[in-house]
Amino acid sequence: MPLNPYQQYRATKVETAGSVDLVVMLYQGAVRFTRLGMDGLSRQDNQAAHTNFVRAQDIIVELLGSLNHEAGGQIAGQLASIYDYCFRQLVTANIKKDPAPAREVVGILRDLGTAWQEIAAQQRAAQANAGAPARALPAKAR
């Protein structure tokens, strides 16, 4: 089945994104699905809440699996603990049908996502500078 233009754009965006940009997209997706889960709870649509909380959990599992403990060292270990906590909070929100743990997860993921967005922006700027042609020195400097 052919993709609509929006689906094609999203697929292309994922296929061409760098690893840091993919992490940012994962954070955005986890926040979006967690909010949709909370929305389901507020509408007393337990199936929608469950489906979206599970999607957010799946993304957190993906983030956890993407950690490189060898290269990331202590930071990777700390992120693993945070991801584990977020996962458990989403399970609690889903089981107890309580949005409070999910709200906490949104705050955590939003803060971490912002940090990753800054890293991605710095990475893009560094790549742009590395690819920029060297400027000629002014005549006085030659």
Disulfide bonds with the S-S distance in Angstrom:
none
